Every structure is written in structure tokens, then in C-alpha cells.
Amino acid sequence: MTQLRVNNEGVQQAGEKWLDWVTPLPKEARLTGIAVTLVERICLAVAAESPELIHCAAAELQAALKQVSGADVPVTDEPGPAQFAITLQWGGLVTDPLADLPNGDQAYLIAPTVDDDGEVNGLLLAARSAVGVYYAAKTLQQLLRAPLASSSDGLQVPLFEITDWPDLEERGLWGGSIVDDMDWLADRKMNVLEVACDLQIDGQGRGRASVAPDVLTRARRRAIKFVPFITHPKAYGEATIFPHYPYLR
């Protein structure tokens, strides 16, 4: 069974404590209660035809739930009536208001769902794009990893009504250790990484600029736009280009 805990007198304060674990803070968030459920009852509801990024979001939520509970939460396109379903939804009428928000193609909502008897039976994560759904999952991951989620009765799932959108269309970093930090940056909804290519010149003086395919795959699966660039010859010339083209010094 899923228990619902609501403290009307302290609900605002409780919501603030949960949101202390979320970065960046959602634009609009209201805690309506806490669902306490056995992890074995939780499932992730994802339509089979959903884009790759939504399946990636589900896999990350699975990993987060595994981390906090040790349980393997199933992904299904047909949740059962007795399950607490976390639904990842792309499109639908519920997402129409997001179109009017700044950068609405990246906006998302999170809301409790109820059954025919009005009982809370899950959470809806919805957006107009797969990117928005991915960001909704990122927010929920942070909430589930909060120490507040632990309970002797089961997992405490905060029932937030959240509407969120980014202020900037593109957010990211240039150079440095950003490839190694990609997961950390994606958790904070950064979506642009500018990275120097690997530059080589063969014995015939032909140049080659490349990026490791696995890096591109990692970026795509984290809703990150990967922008490769070629640095100035002074930054790499002694080892590559100058031996073949010394007049470029």
C-alpha cells in the first residue's frame, strides 16, 4: 500500500527542505504531500516508441532508485493498477501550456497522478520534447537521492507540482575537464560543451581532426550539444603542424 503523509501546517517548510537538494531550483514548485511506498511497487512507465533520450532518462532513474534502495525497478509501457507508476510522457494536452514559457521546448512539469478513486498512484513527468522529459527526470533523481527519501516504512517520494524552464537556451562550458565532468554538468542541466578536437598530421602532411565516438554518444544521451573546435596553431603546432609547415610559425 502507498501511504500519503501531508502536514498542512509545515508543508511549505518541508518543501523547502526537499528543494535544498535540487540544482538548479525549479521556477515553480509546490509540495502537496509525501507518498511512502515500497520500492517493489514502483515502476517506470515509458511508451516503447519514445525517443532514445527518454529511455536514457528512465535508465538514469532506475540507477538512482537502485542506489537509494538496492532494488531493480522495472520499466514498462503497461503499468499495473497496484503499482506506483512514474510516467515519462512526451507530448499530450497536459504539456500545451509549456509552449508559452521561455525556452518552452526545454520546459517540463512534474505532478502527482491519481486513480479513479482519487488516490495518489504515481508521478507524471511530462514535456513537449524528449529534452524536457530528460530534465524532469534529472530533477526527480535529485529528490530521490535526498536523505529525506529514506524511511523505515519504505521510500518517501515527494509529491511536488513543478513547472520549470531554463532562462538561457544554451548553457555550458568551454575546454578544461568538461569531458570528464560531463555527468556532473548534465545533472545540472548544462546542454552545451565546446571541446578541442584531437589533431594529427600524417607523414604526407595531411591533417586530421577527430573526436572520440564514445564522447559524442555520451553527450547525445545526456541532452548535450557537443561543439568541437580546432585550437590556434600556437597551442599545438610544435608537436603537429610546424614540423610539416614551419612557415606557419
matplotlib code that plots the C-alpha trace (Angstrom):
import matplotlib.pyplot as plt

x = [0.0, 1.0, 0.6, 0.1, 1.6, 0.6, 1.4, -0.6, 1.0, 4.5, 4.2, 5.9, 8.8, 9.0, 9.1, 11.9, 14.0, 13.4, 14.3, 17.6, 18.8, 17.8, 20.1, 19.1, 16.0, 12.7, 10.9, 7.6, 7.3, 4.7, 4.8, 1.4, 2.4, 4.7, 4.0, 5.5, 5.7, 7.6, 10.2, 9.0, 5.7, 7.4, 7.7, 8.8, 6.2, 7.6, 6.0, 8.0, 8.2, 9.6, 12.8, 16.2, 16.7, 13.5, 14.7, 18.0, 16.1, 14.3, 17.7, 19.1, 16.0, 16.5, 20.1, 19.0, 16.4, 18.9, 21.4, 18.9, 17.1, 19.1, 16.0, 15.7, 12.7, 11.2, 10.5, 7.2, 4.7, 1.8, 1.9, -0.4, -3.2, -1.4, 1.9, 3.2, 4.0, 6.5, 5.4, 7.7, 5.5, 6.4, 3.7, 0.0, -2.6, -1.1, 2.1, 0.4, 0.8, 4.6, 4.7, 4.2, 7.1, 10.6, 12.6, 9.4, 11.0, 13.1, 10.4, 8.8, 6.3, 6.1, 2.7, 1.1, -1.3, -4.5, -6.6, -10.3, -10.9, -8.8, -5.9, -2.3, -0.9, 2.3, 4.0, 3.8, 7.0, 5.9, 7.2, 6.8, 10.2, 12.4, 14.9, 12.2, 11.3, 15.0, 15.3, 12.2, 13.9, 17.1, 15.0, 13.3, 16.7, 18.0, 14.9, 15.1, 18.7, 18.0, 18.5, 14.8, 13.7, 14.9, 12.2, 11.7, 8.3, 9.6, 10.8, 9.4, 8.5, 7.8, 4.6, 5.6, 3.7, 6.6, 6.8, 10.3, 12.1, 15.6, 16.4, 19.0, 18.6, 22.2, 24.2, 27.6, 31.4, 34.4, 37.6, 39.2, 38.0, 34.4, 34.5, 35.4, 32.8, 30.0, 27.8, 28.1, 27.3, 24.3, 22.9, 22.8, 21.1, 24.1, 23.5, 26.5, 30.1, 32.8, 35.8, 39.1, 39.5, 42.3, 44.6, 47.1, 49.1, 50.4, 53.7, 52.3, 51.3, 47.6, 45.7, 43.0, 40.7, 38.7, 36.5, 36.2, 32.9, 32.1, 32.3, 29.7, 27.5, 27.7, 26.8, 23.8, 22.5, 22.7, 20.9, 24.2, 25.1, 28.7, 30.7, 34.2, 36.7, 40.2, 42.6, 45.2, 48.4, 50.4, 48.6, 49.6, 52.0, 55.3, 54.1, 51.9, 51.7, 55.0, 57.3, 55.4, 54.6, 57.3, 56.3, 53.2, 55.2]
y = [0.0, 3.6, 5.9, 9.6, 12.0, 15.6, 18.2, 21.3, 23.4, 22.6, 21.7, 24.8, 24.3, 20.6, 21.6, 24.0, 21.2, 18.9, 21.6, 22.2, 19.1, 20.3, 22.3, 24.4, 25.3, 24.9, 28.1, 26.9, 24.2, 23.3, 20.2, 18.6, 15.7, 12.7, 9.3, 6.4, 3.3, 0.1, 0.3, -3.1, -1.3, 1.4, 1.1, 3.5, 3.8, 4.6, 4.2, 1.7, 4.2, 7.0, 8.7, 7.4, 10.3, 9.4, 5.8, 7.2, 9.2, 6.1, 4.2, 7.0, 7.0, 3.2, 3.7, 6.4, 4.1, 1.2, 3.5, 4.6, 1.3, -1.6, -2.6, -3.1, -1.0, -2.2, -0.2, -1.0, 0.5, -1.0, -0.3, -2.4, -0.9, -1.8, -0.1, 3.3, 4.5, 7.2, 8.1, 9.7, 11.4, 13.1, 15.5, 15.4, 18.1, 18.5, 19.9, 22.6, 25.4, 24.8, 26.2, 29.7, 29.6, 30.9, 28.1, 26.1, 23.2, 22.5, 23.1, 20.3, 19.6, 17.1, 16.3, 13.6, 11.3, 9.8, 6.7, 6.6, 6.8, 9.9, 8.1, 9.1, 6.3, 7.9, 10.8, 12.3, 13.7, 15.4, 17.8, 18.9, 17.4, 14.5, 17.0, 18.4, 14.9, 14.2, 17.4, 16.4, 13.1, 14.9, 16.9, 13.8, 12.0, 14.7, 14.5, 10.7, 10.9, 13.3, 11.9, 12.8, 10.0, 7.3, 5.9, 2.7, 2.3, 2.5, 5.1, 8.6, 10.2, 14.0, 14.8, 18.1, 20.1, 21.5, 23.7, 24.6, 26.1, 27.4, 31.1, 30.6, 28.4, 27.3, 26.7, 25.2, 25.4, 25.5, 23.4, 22.2, 19.0, 19.2, 15.7, 14.1, 16.3, 15.5, 13.6, 16.4, 19.0, 17.1, 16.7, 20.5, 20.7, 22.1, 21.5, 22.8, 21.6, 23.1, 20.7, 20.8, 18.2, 15.7, 16.9, 14.8, 15.2, 12.2, 11.8, 13.4, 16.5, 15.7, 16.9, 15.1, 16.5, 13.9, 13.4, 10.0, 8.5, 7.4, 11.0, 12.0, 9.2, 10.2, 13.8, 12.8, 10.5, 13.4, 16.1, 17.8, 19.7, 18.8, 21.5, 20.5, 23.2, 23.5, 25.5, 28.0, 26.5, 28.1, 25.8, 22.5, 23.4, 22.2, 18.6, 18.5, 21.2, 23.1, 20.2, 19.9, 23.6, 25.6, 28.9, 29.0, 29.7]
z = [0.0, -0.5, 2.4, 1.9, 4.5, 4.4, 7.1, 6.0, 8.7, 7.7, 4.1, 2.8, 5.1, 4.2, 0.5, 1.1, 2.8, -0.2, -2.7, -0.9, -2.8, -6.3, -8.6, -10.4, -8.4, -10.4, -11.3, -9.7, -7.1, -4.6, -2.3, -1.9, 0.3, 0.7, -0.8, 1.3, -0.8, -1.0, -3.8, -5.1, -6.1, -8.1, -11.9, -14.7, -17.4, -20.8, -24.2, -26.2, -29.2, -27.1, -28.3, -27.2, -24.7, -22.8, -22.5, -21.2, -18.6, -17.5, -17.2, -15.1, -12.8, -12.5, -11.4, -8.9, -7.3, -7.3, -5.5, -2.7, -2.3, -3.8, -5.8, -9.5, -10.6, -13.9, -17.0, -18.7, -21.1, -19.3, -15.5, -13.3, -11.2, -8.0, -9.0, -8.2, -11.7, -12.5, -16.1, -18.6, -21.2, -24.4, -25.6, -24.9, -23.9, -20.4, -22.0, -24.1, -21.5, -21.6, -25.2, -23.8, -21.4, -22.2, -24.0, -23.9, -25.8, -22.8, -20.2, -18.2, -15.5, -12.6, -11.0, -8.9, -10.6, -9.1, -9.8, -10.3, -6.6, -6.3, -4.6, -5.5, -7.6, -9.1, -10.7, -14.2, -15.8, -19.0, -21.6, -25.2, -26.1, -25.1, -23.7, -21.3, -20.1, -19.5, -17.4, -15.4, -14.7, -13.6, -11.1, -9.7, -9.4, -7.2, -5.0, -4.7, -3.7, -0.9, 2.6, 3.3, 0.9, 3.3, 5.6, 7.7, 6.1, 2.5, 0.1, 0.6, -2.7, -2.5, -4.4, -6.0, -8.6, -10.6, -13.7, -14.8, -17.7, -18.3, -18.6, -21.2, -24.3, -24.2, -21.0, -20.8, -20.7, -22.9, -22.7, -19.5, -17.9, -19.2, -20.9, -17.6, -15.9, -18.4, -15.9, -13.3, -15.8, -17.2, -13.7, -13.5, -17.0, -18.8, -22.5, -24.5, -24.3, -26.5, -26.8, -28.7, -31.4, -31.3, -34.1, -36.0, -39.2, -41.1, -42.9, -46.1, -44.2, -44.3, -41.2, -39.3, -36.6, -34.7, -31.6, -29.8, -30.9, -27.3, -26.2, -28.8, -27.7, -24.1, -24.9, -27.1, -24.3, -21.9, -24.0, -24.6, -27.8, -28.4, -30.3, -31.4, -32.2, -33.6, -31.4, -32.7, -34.2, -31.4, -29.0, -30.7, -33.6, -32.1, -31.9, -35.0, -37.7, -37.5, -38.4, -41.7, -42.3, -40.5, -42.3, -40.2, -37.1]

ax = plt.figure().add_subplot(projection="3d")
ax.plot(x, y, z, "-o")
ax.set_aspect("equal")
plt.show()
